[in-house]
Amino acid sequence: MDYGRTFHAHHRMTADPVIGTTQLVALLKERIGRNADLAGKIAARGAEIGKRHQRLRAEWRKEAEKHWNKVPMTVPRLALEVWRALKDEDWVLSAGTLHGWARKLWNFERPYRHSGRELGTGTQIGISLGVALANKGTGRLVVDLQPDGDLMYDAGALWIAAKYQIPLLIVMYNNRAYYNDWNHQIVVARTRGTDPNRAHIGMDLFGPAPDFAGLARSMGWWAEGPIENADELLPALQRAVAQVKTGKPALVDTVTQHR
């Protein structure tokens, strides 16, 4: 339902979203300012939505702190640790949201903070390289929450960043599996009455586990990991951020629960 849906509109505009939205907001503020009754209703509605927003954020944060010390780390714990490393930077999330946890836990207060959702099968690393290249020289820190399975489709893309000196921070979302398909195979097995214990065949990424930090170093990156214990993650991320600020690509391999 995310793709190809028809959205009916009274007016359509062809514009750069950042510029067009800014101009549209200015026009709306001007119109609202001429109508005190409308302005009051909007302010009251905004306050109510703000309360709901804060309540949801608090609930998400509480949920994220469940199983805090689990090893390998949980996906929401990873999202929180990366946020701790980035929150004081002028950051851009190139692609990926850790199943929405970044959107729930991070503060997206600028229009350029997130470039859009990933598409899978080798596309996320390509999107991230493009976003990092577009932001090169701006002083912004571009981070890619990179799934292991997606990178396996185009591991050679790492060489491009080193070759053309594209500063990019990759934090691996490494659950050592093509888990979307693995989980699907479990559902199908249960539906068909076959053995779900065989669902991992062709879907797991261990035995041997790919060494993404070693792979990145072989392509000219600064890299560290794998890290399974989230208590060790923040210092590694800070070291990686320092490398990216010098203009180098850096990768931190973090190992998580499947979901």
N, C-alpha and C positions, 0 to 999 in steps of 0.2 A: 504493500500500500504506500510505500515511500516514493515510488517511481511512477511517472506517467499520469498521476492524478490530475484531473481538471479542476482548477480553481477559478470560479466565476468572479469577475471584478467589474465594478462600475467604471473604473479608469485604469488604464495600463500605461506604464512608463518604461522606456528603455534608458537605463542610466547606470552609472557606477553606484552600487548600493551604498557605499560609504558617503559619497557626495549627495546622492539623491535623498537618502534618508535624513541627512542633516538638514537639507533645505526644506523637506517636507515637515520635519519637526518644528522648524522655525515658523513656517506658515501656520501650522496648527496652534502654536503658542500665541501667535498674533490674533488669530480668530477667537480662541478661548478667552484671551485677555479682554476682549470687547463684550463678554457676556459673563457677568458676575455670578449669575445663577448656575450656569453650566460649569464655570470654574470651580464653584463650591462642590458640585456633585462629583466632578472628576477628582478633586482633592480627597473627598470622603472615600470614594471608591479606591483610590490609590493607597490610602492609609489601611483600608481593610485588606487589600491584596498584599500589602507589605507585611501585615501580621501573619497572613497565611504563609507567605514566603519564608519568614523567619522561623515559623513553626516547622515547616517542612525541612528547612536546612538543619534545624536542631535534631529532628528525627533521623535524617540521613547521617548526621555526624555520629549519633548514638549507635546506629546500625553499623557504621563503618568501624567502630571501635570494638565490635564483637570479635572474639578469637584473635585479640591483639597480638599475642605472643606466638601464634601458630608458625611453624616452620615446615615447609616453605611458607612465606608470607601470604596473607590474603590479598586479593586484588584491591579492595578499598584501602587497606593499609599502604599498599604501594602508591595509590593515588595521593594519600595524605602525606607520605614522606616526600614525594616529588614536589608537592605543593609547598612544603616547608622549605625546600631548596630554591624554589622559584619565586615565591610571593613578593620578595623585595626587588625582583628584577623586572625589566620591561620585556615580558615574555610573549611568545607566540606559540600556540599549540598547532603544529602543522597538520596532524591527522591522528585519529584514534582517541577514544575517551575512556578506555578500560570499562567497556559496557556501561557507559554513562556516569561512572563514579567521578571522573574529573569534572563533569558539568555539575554534579551535585555538591562537590566539596571545594572547588576552586572559585575564585571571584573573577568572572568574565565581565569586566567593567569597561572594556575598550572594544570598538568594532572589529579590530584586526586580531583579537586574541585567538580566534579559532578559524581555520580555513575551511572546515567542513569534514564530513564523515569519511571514513576509509571505505574502500570498495573490495578489499581482499585480494588474494592470489597475486601478490607482487606489486599491487598498485600503491600501497601506502608508502613504501620507501621511495618510489618515484615522485609521488605527490610531495613528500617531505623535502626531497632534494630541490624541487622547484620552488617551494615556499622559502626554503633557506637561501637559495640563490637570489630570490626576489627581495629578501630582507637584508642581504649582505651589505654592510656599510651603514646600516641604519642604527646600529647599537642595540637592536633587539636580539634577545636570546631565543632562538627557535628550538623547540623540543618536539621530538617524535616519540610517542608511546607505542613502540614498535612490536607487534606480535611476531613470535618466532616463526610460525608457519608462513606468514606473509613474506618474511625476509628470505625464507628458504627458496622461494620462487625466483628471487632476483638478488642473490647475495653479491653478485658482481657489481651491483649499483653502489656498494660501499667504496669501490675504487674511484668512482666518479668524484665523490666528495673530496677525497684526498688529492686526486689529480688536479682538480680545479680550485682547490683551497676554499671549499664551501663550509663555513662554520655551522655545525649542526650538532645538537645533543640528542643522541638516541638512548632512551631508557627502554630496555627490552621488557616486554610483557611476555615472559618466557614460561609458559605452562607445560612445556615439553610435550606438546600435542597439537594436532590439528583438531582441537576439541569441539568446534562447532559440528564437524562431521562425525566425530566420535560419539558425541551425545545423540546425534541424529540416528546413528547406527544402533545405539542402545534402545531408542524409542521404537525403531523399526523391528528390532529383534523381539521386543516384548509384544508388539502388535502381531507379529507372525508366529510367535511361539518358539522362536529359535533361541540359541544360547547367547545371552548378552555378554558373557565373559569373553566372547570372541570379537566383540565390537571394536576392540583396540587395534586389530590387525590392519596395518596400512595407515593407522591414524596416530600412533604414538611417535614421539621424537626422543626416545631414550634407548639405551642398549645398542650403540653408544649415543650419549647426549651430545648434540652439536656444541662446540666451544665457540660461542659467538664473540667473546672477547678476543680469543686467539685469532679468529677469522678476521675481525676488524683490524687488529694489529698487523696482520699479514698484508692488509690493504693500505697501510699507512696511517691508521687511526691511533689515537690514544684510547686505551680501553682498560676496563677493570671488571672482574667478576669471574665466575658466577657468584651471586650473593643470594642466599636463601633466608638469612636472618635479617629482618627489617631493622633491627637495632644497629646494624653495621652499615646501613644504606646512606644515611645523610652525609657522613664524611666523604664517602665515595662520590656522591652527587656533587658536593661542593668542589672536590678536586676536578671533576669533569667540567663543571661550569667554568672554573678558572682556565681550563684548556681552551674551551670554546671562545672565551673572551679574547684569547690571543689570536683567534682566527683559525683554529684547528677543529676538525670534527672529533667528537668524543663519544664513546659508547660505554654504558654501564649495563652489564647483563644481570638482570634480576629475575629470580625464579619464584614463581607463585603457585598457589593452588590452581586447579583447573578452572574454577570460576570464582 
